[in-house]
Amino acid sequence: MVWVPLLLVACVVAGVGCARLCRATLAAGRPGRGGTEGTGGADGFHGTAAELTVGEAAYLAGGPLRVTDLTLVAMHRERRLLLAHTGWATVVDSPGHRDDALERAVIGAIGAGGQSPIPVVRPVVAAADSVRLLAERLVDRGLAVSAAGHREIEAGLRTVRTGFLLSLALGTVSTLLAPAAERAPVLAGFALPLVASGLCLLIGRIEVYPYTRWASPAGQRLLAGLSSADPLTALATRGPGVLEPELRAALRSRG
């Protein structure tokens, strides 16, 4: 009966992993302090839908870098910034007259010289306070997953995966070591943690993986209802692949 303690270990690890993943997934979809009211239109982009601005949609679909790309392209289309296919951004018209924190972050990242490689600008803007505040508003409304929530979901998935592999390994070893007469109960016993952790992984793939790294289930539902007819909305939800070749080259340049 050496296999019994091994079975208990497998059951405990599988149970902890499943509970942790379920708790993290439920917490990720729970609204934060601000509830779901309001649009928080301080990102400078408006008109996507009643619940989302274009900037918020960009964050939910692609995170801080997508918000940065949206800001760069919007400024380029309004001729306040020139994005060259060589990968350089040049200030054409300072947006100082506008109350737009994202555009001010872009100008600040480019620097006093008025010109900078886009690969240098993008991470600086993505880490700016304006993007962080946009993310916090979405988390408070229950539309985005916080960094801590995302880490907890990933940790839960890893724990469930570990439980599945551990149950498989311990079950195999126990079956090989057990006498022939005891192999049937050994297989039946280890089937429980294997099935539990396997089903939890499957549900996790169905319920968690379709969501982006950034959007909660509520945020994903709003994203799914957006139309891509507007070019900026298409960029926000689908990424730089929808842009014309020159702008795609500018944003994808390595500098």
Disulfide bonds with the S-S distance in Angstrom:
none
